């Protein structure tokens, strides 16, 4: 027997009844308040202005940039005050600066990955003048600098702490196939990301604690490199890091870190061989006394310069330096 379809059957009397009393849809009409009507009229006025006034869209783009710039200034001021307070409070023994929730450096694995991708996109775009970034000038400075000291000191291994996107490491690994290059970041996502683009026999990427990496491997005839990394970490961490590098046997430390007019002091930082405190550069960045910190750890600075780049802030510099094992 054929089963009847479950369809509502309407008798002619029902149809006539529905036709005599049509459904009302008034409840589907939105009520418009006075404030909503004003909002609509304002949007219409803006839209007409953008449509008919010559150059208005260009002006809007500039206005968006101005708003973004003002927001960045506000964030820099607020974050500077936070880190200034941290310096005043002194070291926190329970805090692990390499942890993502420590408040130092990137706040998550995804943010660290985002920055690595940002540096890669900068390289793909390639026009450093238009980008207004320090990256191009920095690469041009540190790649030959590292190469020169790899050759002069007969370096066999290079450890890059905070590699992010492995552009510098890949260039050098190709130039020096007899040298083993290792780039370390906190996040396994960054490690995986780099491995998708670089497949070089003498270049590896690792994820984890840099202190464990230093302790668990041998580092004789080795070079320790950090670039745009220690500026995000507190002074006590830098002191510990350099001391561990010395104990592990690193022959050389090369660094390139941001500095300039401090938002905490309103002055440029005066680097010294004596012991002095770090200050906040701006945002979540510190300016450390690298010459004094290196000397205290057993290294002597043999080369240093302030690098001015295409960065849009005229008070922005990078301290690029080389330190060699003193004893």
Beta strands, then each sheet from edge to edge (+ up, - down):
strand 1: 157-161
strand 2: 180-185
strand 3: 203-207
strand 4: 222-227
strand 5: 252-260
strand 6: 279-282
strand 7: 285-287
strand 8: 299-307
strand 9: 316-325
sheet 1: 3+ 2+ 1+ 4+ 5+ 9- 8+
sheet 2: 6+ 7-
end
